[in-house]
Amino acid sequence: MAETQKEVTLTRDGFRKLEARLEHLKTHQRREVAERIRQAKEFGEIGENSEYEDAKSEQAFVEGEIINLENTLRHAKIIDESDIHTDVVSVGSVVQLKDLDSGDELEFQMVGTSEADPGIGKISDESPVGAALKEQKKGAVIEVKVPDGLMKFKVLKITKEASTTAKRGRK
């Protein structure tokens, strides 16, 4: 049975970062782990060698990460600059929001799940906030159910590039 994988939406920057990560894993990490395994074998009995076991575990992790990144890049759909809208929120859009409870203004870039990082202001289009923002227009008020209750945001601005003054992401 053929494997079907969901298409992965990435910004051009996100695609480049994943390519760089893959290259680093293949060239540097693999070599470092192979060297650790070689050194650990020199310690003697492999069956009771914790350094060897740790290195083998790291090797399995690195190889798994390489496979995941290769699959992600193989199934990537790169958002072209012309596909980013400023009339409605879509993947690639930068959205300035006002938290209607606290009054804080926040800025997020809507990205695919593979490059989401709320700490630096990149939210997934599949996250609760991201899903609620999809296709919304400037001035729209959205409500998002979160573990602490209900959050309300107003869409202040939709752009293609991040502002230099807005707070990025959550505190």
Buried (B, 14 or more C-beta within 10 A) or exposed (E): EEEEEEEBBBBEBBBEBBEEBBEEBBEEBBEBBEEBBEEBEEEEEEEEBEBBEBBBEBBEEBBEBBEEBBEBBEBBEBBEEEEBBEEBBBBBBBBBBBBBEEEEBBBBBBBBBBBBEBEEBBBBBEBBBBEBBBEBEBEBEBEBEEEEEEBEBBBBBBBEEBEEEBBBBEE
